[in-house]
Amino acid sequence: MTALSVAPAALDYMFRSVPEAIWYLGGKVVVVLSVLIYLTMYPPMELAVYYLASAIASAAVAAAALLGYMGMGDLWATLVISLSLPVPPGGSGLPPSLLIILVASLAEVVTRLFASVVVSRRLGGRRSGLGVIVPCNRAGELSWWFPPSKLGSEDIFGAVAKACESSDEVKLEPGMPFVLFLLIAIPVTLILELLM
């Protein structure tokens, strides 16, 4: 599972985009292998319950994607995780996908907070929630920072320019590579669950 996440995490970090074909093809292989392995260990009805419980994480990310806070690559990644790791290890109560999403989300929020502090100091702006308010003439120095209404927008500079038409300052939030946080969260979560 972690091996499948390395290439998408690198693409998400570098380009903020992961081709859906990677998730579709790689996810199919991982999910089929996972189902075949789990069917040898659990009765089909019990496994179906685990899969349904595991799908809660994907539903939460789907809602965030529909609201524009996450991308489709993030949804594909959580679907693959939910379908490939449905069963809690060692009798833990929660499906691994829920804890993976929680750990990844916490790591992302901490990183957003840290990034907003650093960027606001560097550009002479100020923090605002998990984003920054910076002078429009300095906003072009940031890559992958969006006006909140345009998170995930393809035209970052156009969105910033439009937001600066009516003000000398612009509020920006970072577009974080969530797949990278998922990659980090997978082994961390599995270790935490084994220790519980």
Disulfide bonds with the S-S distance in Angstrom:
Cys136-Cys164 2.12
